[in-house]
């Protein structure tokens, strides 16, 4: 079956018809041979029965008077039947009255076959051998053994059995007939195969022509990609339905192909428009990038100049500090110097940064507190700075107020919070609040805390109502951040500012 799948439909059809026809002929001839063999054997048995009846009728006198010479003469007439091997006439008591033996037959072999038949019969009717004279010659019996047929036929006179005729014949006639039938079957089969092949080869085009036509047409459509071709419908049977379905499929493919082509043309036009628009946008982007680069250079230069100017002011204030002897005046000048330095650090960091919109607040706080610690910390005191700043990037509008808040609050802590103490701690933290789902993700809320564990503010200053310059500046910076401030003086001083950017 695997090899049939690779041959043409025409050859496949012829091969299948020949195979089915051959199998059918084989079954028919097998049935015929089986029937003929059984029927011919039955006919042979009937012929032997007729011969046995004729011999029995002619031997009644010999059996009644036990005249063996007359019986011998009667059975010798069987020479006219070449297929009969031997013949025996038995009296009613089972003794042999007369016998005939063909010239080419062995007497002992013939007796042995007759004995086997008797034993087979006794075994079948379940009779002991000592009951043979009374039981063996009751019914007629035949048996095929070793290509021989042996028949026992009782001789009846006035409804009484007076003897038995035993005939032995070979089955060569059946074998000859079987061989002749096989030869005839082979000849008929070959002739039938030839006729079937010729008829199938002549008539197969009725089935194969539309299919071959459809196959060639499908190859042509596949190679040319021309879906406007249609197949000719030869009939209205299943093949006709197949061709009609094939044409319907071609119609759908043609429609889809035309639609795809139209869409492809439109896409090409849109792609061309997008390319032109993309070229224009790239030109605009180049201009914008060039402009941004120029602006970045300009901003960098502005921050550089602002930083330099603030450093000049800081240096002037520092020089002026050397000529001031009054402690209060010196403190004011030092505070101004720190504030200027705080703003200068911002511009210095922006000058070194590539992004002028965001400032690395953590790095900025570390630089600023390091400067304040260097200015205000007493070398004899061990004041620890604890900085906990998240990775936050603030813009300039938020970074400068936060830096000034650190400057004001940390400098005051270093100056006043640890007057009578040798150790202390100042903590600065900035954490982002977690937004709820209802809040806008673009707006970021921060909690900014500056605290120390020093002596704390006086009790009358916890509500920020004092008119001191430092606290006024703190409140102004919180307003600039658009935030809220709270002060806690229970354990040291804690400033908590919440703002949003």
TORMAR-274826 format. One record per residue (C-alpha): x, y, z; chain; residue in three letters; residue number from 1. Coordinates in Angstrom, 3 decimals. Layout:
<atoms>
(atom (X,Y,Z),A,ALA,NUM)
...
</atoms>
This chain:
<atoms>
(atom (0.000,0.000,0.000),A,UNK,1)
(atom (2.926,2.343,0.655),A,UNK,2)
(atom (4.243,1.789,-2.916),A,UNK,3)
(atom (0.785,2.498,-4.389),A,UNK,4)
(atom (0.793,5.977,-2.879),A,UNK,5)
(atom (3.679,7.055,-5.142),A,UNK,6)
(atom (2.250,6.035,-8.524),A,UNK,7)
(atom (-0.138,7.920,-10.777),A,UNK,8)
(atom (-3.854,7.852,-10.163),A,UNK,9)
(atom (-4.407,6.016,-13.482),A,UNK,10)
(atom (-2.028,3.177,-12.604),A,UNK,11)
(atom (-3.295,3.129,-9.047),A,UNK,12)
(atom (-6.879,2.675,-10.264),A,UNK,13)
(atom (-5.910,-0.134,-12.690),A,UNK,14)
(atom (-3.813,-1.856,-10.014),A,UNK,15)
(atom (-6.592,-1.714,-7.432),A,UNK,16)
(atom (-9.176,-3.054,-9.901),A,UNK,17)
(atom (-6.860,-5.922,-10.883),A,UNK,18)
(atom (-6.155,-6.706,-7.213),A,UNK,19)
(atom (-9.854,-6.711,-6.257),A,UNK,20)
(atom (-10.810,-8.712,-9.350),A,UNK,21)
(atom (-8.021,-11.224,-8.757),A,UNK,22)
(atom (-9.010,-11.656,-5.147),A,UNK,23)
(atom (-12.654,-12.135,-6.142),A,UNK,24)
(atom (-11.707,-14.682,-8.800),A,UNK,25)
(atom (-9.502,-16.506,-6.309),A,UNK,26)
(atom (-12.356,-16.744,-3.812),A,UNK,27)
(atom (-14.773,-17.882,-6.526),A,UNK,28)
(atom (-12.425,-20.576,-7.872),A,UNK,29)
(atom (-11.559,-21.771,-4.369),A,UNK,30)
(atom (-15.232,-22.153,-3.556),A,UNK,31)
(atom (-15.829,-23.887,-6.891),A,UNK,32)
(atom (-12.928,-26.330,-6.423),A,UNK,33)
(atom (-14.020,-27.135,-2.890),A,UNK,34)
(atom (-17.595,-27.744,-3.994),A,UNK,35)
(atom (-16.510,-29.754,-7.042),A,UNK,36)
(atom (-14.180,-31.966,-4.989),A,UNK,37)
(atom (-16.893,-32.698,-2.397),A,UNK,38)
(atom (-19.558,-33.258,-5.084),A,UNK,39)
(atom (-17.329,-35.516,-7.178),A,UNK,40)
(atom (-16.381,-37.579,-4.125),A,UNK,41)
(atom (-20.060,-38.008,-3.271),A,UNK,42)
(atom (-20.701,-39.043,-6.851),A,UNK,43)
(atom (-17.864,-41.559,-6.602),A,UNK,44)
(atom (-19.393,-42.997,-3.422),A,UNK,45)
(atom (-22.775,-43.293,-5.161),A,UNK,46)
(atom (-21.162,-45.040,-8.133),A,UNK,47)
(atom (-19.452,-47.518,-5.796),A,UNK,48)
(atom (-22.742,-48.137,-4.015),A,UNK,49)
(atom (-24.400,-48.928,-7.342),A,UNK,50)
(atom (-21.568,-51.339,-8.261),A,UNK,51)
(atom (-21.732,-52.919,-4.783),A,UNK,52)
(atom (-25.510,-53.348,-5.099),A,UNK,53)
(atom (-25.115,-54.999,-8.510),A,UNK,54)
(atom (-22.476,-57.401,-7.160),A,UNK,55)
(atom (-24.625,-58.115,-4.081),A,UNK,56)
(atom (-27.685,-58.844,-6.268),A,UNK,57)
(atom (-25.697,-61.231,-8.464),A,UNK,58)
(atom (-24.137,-62.981,-5.462),A,UNK,59)
(atom (-27.266,-63.755,-3.419),A,UNK,60)
(atom (-27.289,-67.409,-4.526),A,UNK,61)
(atom (-23.563,-67.762,-3.896),A,UNK,62)
(atom (-23.997,-66.277,-0.396),A,UNK,63)
(atom (-26.984,-68.470,0.413),A,UNK,64)
(atom (-25.288,-71.701,-0.722),A,UNK,65)
(atom (-21.705,-70.611,0.007),A,UNK,66)
(atom (-20.535,-71.110,-3.595),A,UNK,67)
(atom (-17.228,-69.253,-3.769),A,UNK,68)
(atom (-16.497,-70.063,-7.442),A,UNK,69)
(atom (-19.593,-68.228,-8.652),A,UNK,70)
(atom (-18.756,-65.275,-6.408),A,UNK,71)
(atom (-15.184,-65.206,-7.741),A,UNK,72)
(atom (-16.476,-65.095,-11.284),A,UNK,73)
(atom (-18.826,-62.232,-10.449),A,UNK,74)
(atom (-16.192,-60.022,-8.760),A,UNK,75)
(atom (-13.685,-60.714,-11.558),A,UNK,76)
(atom (-15.908,-58.614,-13.794),A,UNK,77)
(atom (-14.563,-55.561,-11.912),A,UNK,78)
(atom (-11.517,-55.604,-14.203),A,UNK,79)
(atom (-13.574,-53.329,-16.400),A,UNK,80)
(atom (-13.269,-50.637,-13.692),A,UNK,81)
(atom (-9.544,-49.666,-13.631),A,UNK,82)
(atom (-9.946,-47.424,-10.550),A,UNK,83)
(atom (-11.122,-50.294,-8.292),A,UNK,84)
(atom (-8.138,-51.701,-6.465),A,UNK,85)
(atom (-9.803,-54.642,-4.711),A,UNK,86)
(atom (-13.176,-56.234,-3.949),A,UNK,87)
(atom (-14.240,-58.689,-1.234),A,UNK,88)
(atom (-17.473,-60.558,-0.489),A,UNK,89)
(atom (-18.103,-61.584,3.084),A,UNK,90)
(atom (-20.665,-64.016,4.398),A,UNK,91)
(atom (-22.989,-63.188,7.227),A,UNK,92)
(atom (-20.603,-64.708,9.744),A,UNK,93)
(atom (-17.763,-62.398,8.523),A,UNK,94)
(atom (-15.770,-64.990,6.564),A,UNK,95)
(atom (-14.440,-64.089,3.092),A,UNK,96)
(atom (-16.355,-65.794,0.265),A,UNK,97)
(atom (-14.633,-64.220,-2.750),A,UNK,98)
(atom (-12.069,-61.530,-3.528),A,UNK,99)
(atom (-10.670,-59.497,-6.423),A,UNK,100)
(atom (-7.251,-57.782,-6.487),A,UNK,101)
(atom (-5.994,-55.536,-9.246),A,UNK,102)
(atom (-2.735,-56.771,-10.711),A,UNK,103)
(atom (-0.634,-53.809,-9.463),A,UNK,104)
(atom (-2.045,-53.860,-5.912),A,UNK,105)
(atom (-0.264,-55.402,-2.938),A,UNK,106)
(atom (-2.530,-57.919,-1.188),A,UNK,107)
(atom (-1.148,-57.191,2.275),A,UNK,108)
(atom (-1.501,-53.436,1.840),A,UNK,109)
(atom (-5.074,-53.843,0.715),A,UNK,110)
(atom (-5.948,-56.047,3.701),A,UNK,111)
(atom (-4.275,-53.554,6.045),A,UNK,112)
(atom (-6.352,-50.683,4.671),A,UNK,113)
(atom (-9.564,-52.741,5.040),A,UNK,114)
(atom (-8.576,-53.595,8.628),A,UNK,115)
(atom (-7.953,-49.921,9.417),A,UNK,116)
(atom (-11.392,-49.079,8.046),A,UNK,117)
(atom (-12.992,-51.766,10.216),A,UNK,118)
(atom (-11.182,-50.498,13.301),A,UNK,119)
(atom (-12.233,-46.952,12.513),A,UNK,120)
(atom (-15.843,-48.033,12.184),A,UNK,121)
(atom (-15.758,-50.023,15.432),A,UNK,122)
(atom (-14.241,-47.043,17.219),A,UNK,123)
(atom (-16.942,-44.798,15.814),A,UNK,124)
(atom (-19.870,-46.971,16.871),A,UNK,125)
(atom (-18.082,-48.024,20.092),A,UNK,126)
(atom (-18.375,-51.845,19.544),A,UNK,127)
(atom (-15.889,-54.361,20.881),A,UNK,128)
(atom (-14.025,-56.536,18.291),A,UNK,129)
(atom (-15.537,-59.800,19.659),A,UNK,130)
(atom (-18.970,-58.508,18.587),A,UNK,131)
(atom (-17.843,-58.012,14.979),A,UNK,132)
(atom (-19.926,-60.757,13.280),A,UNK,133)
(atom (-23.114,-59.392,14.771),A,UNK,134)
(atom (-22.374,-55.623,14.558),A,UNK,135)
(atom (-20.047,-54.863,11.637),A,UNK,136)
(atom (-22.401,-55.746,8.823),A,UNK,137)
(atom (-25.344,-53.725,9.995),A,UNK,138)
(atom (-25.051,-50.468,8.012),A,UNK,139)
(atom (-23.221,-49.358,4.942),A,UNK,140)
(atom (-20.033,-47.417,5.651),A,UNK,141)
(atom (-17.265,-45.676,3.636),A,UNK,142)
(atom (-13.965,-44.066,4.628),A,UNK,143)
(atom (-11.167,-42.193,2.864),A,UNK,144)
(atom (-7.649,-43.221,3.920),A,UNK,145)
(atom (-4.313,-42.447,2.273),A,UNK,146)
(atom (-5.843,-41.326,-1.030),A,UNK,147)
(atom (-8.142,-44.370,-1.115),A,UNK,148)
(atom (-11.859,-44.839,-0.654),A,UNK,149)
(atom (-13.164,-48.045,0.993),A,UNK,150)
(atom (-16.896,-48.894,0.921),A,UNK,151)
(atom (-18.778,-51.580,2.861),A,UNK,152)
(atom (-22.225,-52.333,1.394),A,UNK,153)
(atom (-24.575,-54.930,3.069),A,UNK,154)
(atom (-26.348,-57.493,0.839),A,UNK,155)
(atom (-30.051,-57.658,1.768),A,UNK,156)
(atom (-32.510,-60.383,0.826),A,UNK,157)
(atom (-36.070,-60.260,2.127),A,UNK,158)
(atom (-35.077,-57.536,4.614),A,UNK,159)
(atom (-32.364,-59.738,6.005),A,UNK,160)
(atom (-28.644,-59.180,5.618),A,UNK,161)
(atom (-26.974,-62.241,4.040),A,UNK,162)
(atom (-23.523,-60.772,3.403),A,UNK,163)
(atom (-21.347,-57.730,2.804),A,UNK,164)
(atom (-19.563,-56.347,-0.273),A,UNK,165)
(atom (-16.294,-54.399,0.330),A,UNK,166)
(atom (-14.886,-52.252,-2.507),A,UNK,167)
(atom (-11.568,-50.381,-2.454),A,UNK,168)
(atom (-10.869,-47.711,-5.051),A,UNK,169)
(atom (-8.174,-45.088,-5.443),A,UNK,170)
(atom (-8.867,-41.347,-5.733),A,UNK,171)
(atom (-6.675,-40.646,-8.730),A,UNK,172)
(atom (-9.714,-39.559,-10.673),A,UNK,173)
(atom (-10.434,-36.888,-8.076),A,UNK,174)
(atom (-6.794,-35.714,-8.090),A,UNK,175)
(atom (-6.722,-35.649,-11.890),A,UNK,176)
(atom (-9.948,-33.695,-11.912),A,UNK,177)
(atom (-8.522,-31.296,-9.300),A,UNK,178)
(atom (-5.350,-30.719,-11.304),A,UNK,179)
(atom (-7.336,-30.164,-14.471),A,UNK,180)
(atom (-9.548,-27.692,-12.606),A,UNK,181)
(atom (-6.470,-25.834,-11.283),A,UNK,182)
(atom (-5.059,-25.614,-14.801),A,UNK,183)
(atom (-8.375,-24.360,-16.117),A,UNK,184)
(atom (-8.615,-21.875,-13.250),A,UNK,185)
(atom (-5.131,-20.470,-14.024),A,UNK,186)
(atom (-5.966,-20.126,-17.699),A,UNK,187)
(atom (-9.321,-18.478,-16.928),A,UNK,188)
(atom (-7.706,-16.197,-14.336),A,UNK,189)
(atom (-4.980,-15.045,-16.732),A,UNK,190)
(atom (-7.546,-14.510,-19.450),A,UNK,191)
(atom (-9.788,-12.633,-17.019),A,UNK,192)
(atom (-6.868,-10.491,-15.880),A,UNK,193)
(atom (-6.053,-9.643,-19.483),A,UNK,194)
(atom (-9.649,-8.759,-20.284),A,UNK,195)
(atom (-10.006,-6.736,-17.045),A,UNK,196)
(atom (-6.757,-4.897,-17.766),A,UNK,197)
(atom (-7.791,-4.071,-21.335),A,UNK,198)
(atom (-11.251,-2.906,-20.265),A,UNK,199)
(atom (-9.885,-0.910,-17.331),A,UNK,200)
(atom (-7.204,0.738,-19.485),A,UNK,201)
(atom (-9.873,1.605,-22.052),A,UNK,202)
(atom (-12.502,2.887,-19.615),A,UNK,203)
(atom (-10.392,4.356,-16.778),A,UNK,204)
(atom (-10.323,7.753,-18.479),A,UNK,205)
(atom (-13.958,8.233,-17.436),A,UNK,206)
(atom (-12.707,8.621,-13.850),A,UNK,207)
(atom (-9.064,9.642,-14.275),A,UNK,208)
(atom (-9.469,12.278,-17.001),A,UNK,209)
(atom (-11.291,14.881,-14.813),A,UNK,210)
(atom (-8.893,14.247,-11.921),A,UNK,211)
(atom (-5.789,14.489,-14.134),A,UNK,212)
(atom (-7.224,17.632,-15.706),A,UNK,213)
(atom (-7.835,19.109,-12.260),A,UNK,214)
(atom (-4.302,18.171,-11.112),A,UNK,215)
(atom (-2.651,19.810,-14.162),A,UNK,216)
(atom (-4.837,22.873,-13.751),A,UNK,217)
(atom (-3.851,23.157,-10.061),A,UNK,218)
(atom (-0.141,22.966,-11.034),A,UNK,219)
(atom (-0.640,25.660,-13.651),A,UNK,220)
(atom (-2.446,27.954,-11.216),A,UNK,221)
(atom (0.249,27.344,-8.598),A,UNK,222)
(atom (3.090,28.185,-11.008),A,UNK,223)
(atom (1.426,31.157,-12.756),A,UNK,224)
(atom (-0.429,32.422,-9.651),A,UNK,225)
(atom (-3.370,33.259,-11.903),A,UNK,226)
(atom (-6.468,32.719,-9.795),A,UNK,227)
(atom (-8.853,33.873,-12.514),A,UNK,228)
(atom (-8.625,30.457,-14.243),A,UNK,229)
(atom (-11.627,28.165,-13.800),A,UNK,230)
(atom (-11.935,24.392,-14.265),A,UNK,231)
(atom (-14.411,22.879,-16.724),A,UNK,232)
(atom (-17.103,20.764,-15.097),A,UNK,233)
(atom (-17.500,17.407,-16.907),A,UNK,234)
(atom (-20.280,15.839,-14.870),A,UNK,235)
(atom (-22.569,16.299,-11.890),A,UNK,236)
(atom (-21.249,13.417,-9.813),A,UNK,237)
(atom (-18.785,13.624,-6.896),A,UNK,238)
(atom (-15.981,14.706,-9.256),A,UNK,239)
(atom (-18.246,17.411,-10.626),A,UNK,240)
(atom (-18.919,18.599,-7.072),A,UNK,241)
(atom (-15.143,18.569,-6.449),A,UNK,242)
(atom (-14.510,20.720,-9.530),A,UNK,243)
(atom (-17.291,23.117,-8.527),A,UNK,244)
(atom (-15.820,23.405,-5.023),A,UNK,245)
(atom (-12.386,23.961,-6.590),A,UNK,246)
(atom (-13.785,26.819,-8.681),A,UNK,247)
(atom (-15.469,28.322,-5.620),A,UNK,248)
(atom (-12.171,28.139,-3.735),A,UNK,249)
(atom (-10.401,29.870,-6.659),A,UNK,250)
(atom (-13.036,32.622,-6.574),A,UNK,251)
(atom (-12.421,33.201,-2.871),A,UNK,252)
(atom (-8.638,33.151,-3.359),A,UNK,253)
(atom (-8.921,35.580,-6.283),A,UNK,254)
(atom (-11.054,37.941,-4.197),A,UNK,255)
(atom (-8.651,37.769,-1.268),A,UNK,256)
(atom (-5.656,38.174,-3.581),A,UNK,257)
(atom (-7.175,41.275,-5.150),A,UNK,258)
(atom (-7.983,42.621,-1.709),A,UNK,259)
(atom (-4.430,41.940,-0.542),A,UNK,260)
(atom (-3.009,43.638,-3.636),A,UNK,261)
(atom (-5.177,46.696,-3.090),A,UNK,262)
(atom (-4.219,46.760,0.568),A,UNK,263)
(atom (-0.559,46.324,-0.374),A,UNK,264)
(atom (-0.763,49.266,-2.762),A,UNK,265)
(atom (-2.371,51.388,-0.067),A,UNK,266)
(atom (0.240,50.283,2.439),A,UNK,267)
(atom (3.017,51.171,-0.004),A,UNK,268)
(atom (1.520,54.620,-0.444),A,UNK,269)
(atom (1.159,55.052,3.307),A,UNK,270)
(atom (4.686,53.733,3.810),A,UNK,271)
(atom (5.991,56.266,1.325),A,UNK,272)
(atom (4.103,59.015,3.129),A,UNK,273)
(atom (5.470,57.797,6.459),A,UNK,274)
(atom (8.993,57.753,5.017),A,UNK,275)
(atom (8.616,61.330,3.851),A,UNK,276)
(atom (7.109,62.322,7.179),A,UNK,277)
(atom (9.876,60.455,8.985),A,UNK,278)
(atom (12.487,62.325,6.971),A,UNK,279)
(atom (10.827,65.601,7.880),A,UNK,280)
(atom (10.655,64.583,11.548),A,UNK,281)
(atom (14.297,63.566,11.525),A,UNK,282)
(atom (15.204,66.959,10.135),A,UNK,283)
(atom (13.077,68.601,12.815),A,UNK,284)
(atom (14.596,66.333,15.471),A,UNK,285)
(atom (18.083,67.262,14.314),A,UNK,286)
(atom (17.169,70.920,14.583),A,UNK,287)
(atom (15.602,70.378,17.994),A,UNK,288)
(atom (18.600,68.343,19.170),A,UNK,289)
(atom (20.956,70.989,17.903),A,UNK,290)
(atom (18.898,73.619,19.667),A,UNK,291)
(atom (18.814,71.537,22.876),A,UNK,292)
(atom (22.565,71.040,22.708),A,UNK,293)
(atom (22.989,74.774,22.334),A,UNK,294)
(atom (20.611,75.374,25.241),A,UNK,295)
(atom (22.401,72.804,27.355),A,UNK,296)
(atom (25.706,74.479,26.629),A,UNK,297)
(atom (24.120,77.820,27.440),A,UNK,298)
(atom (22.614,76.494,30.692),A,UNK,299)
(atom (25.884,74.874,31.587),A,UNK,300)
(atom (27.622,78.141,31.000),A,UNK,301)
(atom (24.975,79.997,33.056),A,UNK,302)
(atom (25.341,77.559,35.962),A,UNK,303)
(atom (29.084,77.852,35.679),A,UNK,304)
(atom (28.947,81.634,35.827),A,UNK,305)
(atom (26.385,81.640,38.638),A,UNK,306)
(atom (28.581,79.183,40.553),A,UNK,307)
(atom (31.630,81.390,39.986),A,UNK,308)
(atom (29.760,84.531,41.056),A,UNK,309)
(atom (28.448,82.770,44.179),A,UNK,310)
(atom (31.945,81.525,44.952),A,UNK,311)
(atom (33.255,85.078,44.566),A,UNK,312)
(atom (30.583,86.313,46.982),A,UNK,313)
(atom (31.429,83.453,49.328),A,UNK,314)
(atom (35.095,84.283,49.137),A,UNK,315)
(atom (34.407,87.982,49.798),A,UNK,316)
(atom (32.310,87.065,52.824),A,UNK,317)
(atom (35.050,84.771,54.029),A,UNK,318)
(atom (37.649,87.556,53.630),A,UNK,319)
(atom (35.383,89.944,55.445),A,UNK,320)
(atom (35.073,87.488,58.316),A,UNK,321)
(atom (38.779,87.867,59.010),A,UNK,322)
(atom (38.312,91.568,59.763),A,UNK,323)
(atom (35.297,91.213,62.068),A,UNK,324)
(atom (35.813,91.001,65.765),A,UNK,325)
(atom (32.224,91.271,66.947),A,UNK,326)
(atom (30.874,87.700,67.539),A,UNK,327)
(atom (27.293,88.537,66.555),A,UNK,328)
(atom (28.367,90.171,63.332),A,UNK,329)
(atom (30.709,87.314,62.637),A,UNK,330)
(atom (27.843,84.843,63.095),A,UNK,331)
(atom (25.650,86.771,60.658),A,UNK,332)
(atom (28.418,86.879,58.063),A,UNK,333)
(atom (29.139,83.178,58.567),A,UNK,334)
(atom (25.474,82.321,58.073),A,UNK,335)
(atom (25.337,84.365,54.894),A,UNK,336)
(atom (28.531,82.678,53.717),A,UNK,337)
(atom (26.976,79.223,54.303),A,UNK,338)
(atom (23.792,80.127,52.475),A,UNK,339)
(atom (25.722,81.371,49.488),A,UNK,340)
(atom (27.876,78.243,49.566),A,UNK,341)
(atom (24.742,76.079,49.652),A,UNK,342)
(atom (23.431,77.651,46.445),A,UNK,343)
(atom (26.880,77.483,44.871),A,UNK,344)
(atom (27.000,73.708,45.469),A,UNK,345)
(atom (23.735,73.307,43.582),A,UNK,346)
(atom (25.015,75.164,40.548),A,UNK,347)
(atom (28.317,73.352,40.687),A,UNK,348)
(atom (26.528,69.990,40.605),A,UNK,349)
(atom (24.298,71.137,37.743),A,UNK,350)
(atom (27.349,72.359,35.858),A,UNK,351)
(atom (28.870,68.884,36.069),A,UNK,352)
(atom (25.619,67.073,35.295),A,UNK,353)
(atom (24.292,66.184,31.846),A,UNK,354)
(atom (20.654,66.602,32.968),A,UNK,355)
(atom (19.815,70.082,34.210),A,UNK,356)
(atom (16.271,69.138,35.265),A,UNK,357)
(atom (17.244,66.624,37.978),A,UNK,358)
(atom (19.762,66.853,40.783),A,UNK,359)
(atom (21.213,63.874,42.626),A,UNK,360)
(atom (19.980,64.990,46.046),A,UNK,361)
(atom (21.840,62.297,47.981),A,UNK,362)
(atom (25.228,63.400,46.648),A,UNK,363)
(atom (24.310,67.041,47.174),A,UNK,364)
(atom (23.354,66.484,50.851),A,UNK,365)
(atom (26.592,64.601,51.511),A,UNK,366)
(atom (28.677,67.492,50.114),A,UNK,367)
(atom (26.636,70.128,51.955),A,UNK,368)
(atom (26.704,68.441,55.395),A,UNK,369)
(atom (30.408,67.776,55.032),A,UNK,370)
(atom (30.977,71.530,54.543),A,UNK,371)
(atom (28.710,72.492,57.459),A,UNK,372)
(atom (30.346,69.929,59.734),A,UNK,373)
(atom (33.746,71.344,58.837),A,UNK,374)
(atom (32.634,74.943,59.635),A,UNK,375)
(atom (30.606,74.511,62.814),A,UNK,376)
(atom (31.641,71.313,64.529),A,UNK,377)
(atom (33.799,71.612,67.627),A,UNK,378)
(atom (36.808,69.266,67.232),A,UNK,379)
(atom (36.455,68.294,70.920),A,UNK,380)
(atom (32.921,67.045,70.378),A,UNK,381)
(atom (31.875,63.829,68.669),A,UNK,382)
(atom (28.782,64.764,66.718),A,UNK,383)
(atom (27.603,61.983,64.354),A,UNK,384)
(atom (25.839,62.759,61.075),A,UNK,385)
(atom (23.312,60.133,59.943),A,UNK,386)
(atom (22.229,60.647,56.321),A,UNK,387)
(atom (19.361,58.494,54.998),A,UNK,388)
(atom (18.464,59.880,51.597),A,UNK,389)
(atom (16.671,57.718,49.038),A,UNK,390)
(atom (17.851,57.687,45.459),A,UNK,391)
(atom (15.896,60.807,44.658),A,UNK,392)
(atom (16.384,63.290,41.844),A,UNK,393)
(atom (14.915,66.729,42.571),A,UNK,394)
(atom (14.606,69.705,40.302),A,UNK,395)
(atom (16.242,73.045,40.967),A,UNK,396)
(atom (13.095,74.574,42.525),A,UNK,397)
(atom (13.016,71.851,45.204),A,UNK,398)
(atom (16.745,71.230,45.703),A,UNK,399)
(atom (17.715,74.825,46.626),A,UNK,400)
(atom (15.008,75.264,49.345),A,UNK,401)
(atom (15.831,71.840,50.783),A,UNK,402)
(atom (19.547,72.682,50.786),A,UNK,403)
(atom (18.905,75.997,52.528),A,UNK,404)
(atom (16.704,74.232,55.094),A,UNK,405)
(atom (19.552,71.825,55.834),A,UNK,406)
(atom (21.959,74.740,56.105),A,UNK,407)
(atom (19.769,76.661,58.547),A,UNK,408)
(atom (18.705,73.768,60.754),A,UNK,409)
(atom (21.972,71.771,60.790),A,UNK,410)
(atom (24.115,74.839,61.409),A,UNK,411)
(atom (21.871,75.804,64.361),A,UNK,412)
(atom (22.070,72.245,65.701),A,UNK,413)
(atom (25.851,72.224,65.481),A,UNK,414)
(atom (26.054,75.634,67.173),A,UNK,415)
(atom (23.448,75.385,69.923),A,UNK,416)
(atom (22.107,71.836,70.386),A,UNK,417)
(atom (25.197,70.335,72.014),A,UNK,418)
(atom (26.519,73.204,74.143),A,UNK,419)
(atom (27.032,71.163,77.303),A,UNK,420)
(atom (27.536,67.770,75.645),A,UNK,421)
(atom (30.483,66.045,74.021),A,UNK,422)
(atom (28.458,63.598,71.926),A,UNK,423)
(atom (25.357,63.865,69.777),A,UNK,424)
(atom (23.619,62.849,66.642),A,UNK,425)
(atom (22.063,64.713,63.742),A,UNK,426)
(atom (19.866,62.773,61.320),A,UNK,427)
(atom (18.689,63.859,57.875),A,UNK,428)
(atom (16.234,61.637,55.936),A,UNK,429)
(atom (14.218,61.941,52.768),A,UNK,430)
(atom (11.655,59.253,51.917),A,UNK,431)
(atom (8.972,59.049,49.303),A,UNK,432)
(atom (5.411,58.450,50.469),A,UNK,433)
(atom (3.481,55.500,48.990),A,UNK,434)
(atom (0.662,56.692,46.772),A,UNK,435)
(atom (-2.785,55.157,46.815),A,UNK,436)
(atom (-4.498,54.020,43.626),A,UNK,437)
(atom (-6.681,57.105,43.579),A,UNK,438)
(atom (-3.679,59.473,43.637),A,UNK,439)
(atom (-1.902,60.696,40.571),A,UNK,440)
(atom (1.255,58.725,39.918),A,UNK,441)
(atom (2.962,61.722,38.354),A,UNK,442)
(atom (2.894,63.712,41.601),A,UNK,443)
(atom (5.509,62.573,44.132),A,UNK,444)
(atom (5.172,63.274,47.831),A,UNK,445)
(atom (8.248,63.314,50.069),A,UNK,446)
(atom (8.800,63.377,53.828),A,UNK,447)
(atom (11.856,65.465,54.693),A,UNK,448)
(atom (13.074,65.126,58.322),A,UNK,449)
(atom (15.950,66.941,60.066),A,UNK,450)
(atom (16.410,66.117,63.754),A,UNK,451)
(atom (18.963,66.073,66.522),A,UNK,452)
(atom (19.085,64.673,70.041),A,UNK,453)
(atom (20.382,67.892,71.613),A,UNK,454)
(atom (18.885,70.227,74.181),A,UNK,455)
(atom (16.018,71.206,71.869),A,UNK,456)
(atom (14.319,74.531,71.225),A,UNK,457)
(atom (12.915,76.631,74.024),A,UNK,458)
(atom (9.337,75.824,74.926),A,UNK,459)
(atom (8.029,79.106,73.497),A,UNK,460)
(atom (9.463,78.319,70.026),A,UNK,461)
(atom (7.720,74.998,69.287),A,UNK,462)
(atom (4.914,76.661,67.338),A,UNK,463)
(atom (7.291,78.549,65.010),A,UNK,464)
(atom (5.766,81.871,66.104),A,UNK,465)
(atom (9.087,83.412,66.967),A,UNK,466)
(atom (10.378,86.269,64.909),A,UNK,467)
(atom (13.972,85.025,64.630),A,UNK,468)
(atom (15.564,85.304,61.202),A,UNK,469)
(atom (16.426,81.612,61.046),A,UNK,470)
(atom (12.884,80.386,61.696),A,UNK,471)
(atom (11.437,83.030,59.370),A,UNK,472)
(atom (13.747,81.727,56.686),A,UNK,473)
(atom (12.691,78.122,57.447),A,UNK,474)
(atom (8.989,78.990,57.097),A,UNK,475)
(atom (9.656,80.912,53.882),A,UNK,476)
(atom (11.546,77.970,52.387),A,UNK,477)
(atom (8.698,75.569,53.324),A,UNK,478)
(atom (6.206,77.895,51.623),A,UNK,479)
(atom (8.446,77.934,48.577),A,UNK,480)
(atom (8.209,74.126,48.520),A,UNK,481)
(atom (4.396,74.403,48.933),A,UNK,482)
(atom (4.760,72.013,51.832),A,UNK,483)
(atom (3.773,71.617,55.487),A,UNK,484)
(atom (6.109,71.714,58.472),A,UNK,485)
(atom (5.785,70.295,61.980),A,UNK,486)
(atom (8.199,70.683,64.937),A,UNK,487)
(atom (8.686,68.219,67.787),A,UNK,488)
(atom (10.913,69.213,70.781),A,UNK,489)
(atom (10.154,66.320,73.130),A,UNK,490)
(atom (13.485,64.574,72.515),A,UNK,491)
(atom (15.834,67.050,70.958),A,UNK,492)
(atom (14.481,68.920,67.957),A,UNK,493)
(atom (12.686,67.391,64.958),A,UNK,494)
(atom (11.600,69.261,61.831),A,UNK,495)
(atom (9.234,67.262,59.602),A,UNK,496)
(atom (8.449,68.768,56.196),A,UNK,497)
(atom (6.015,67.127,53.744),A,UNK,498)
(atom (6.118,68.471,50.199),A,UNK,499)
(atom (5.049,67.449,46.737),A,UNK,500)
(atom (6.775,67.873,43.398),A,UNK,501)
</atoms>
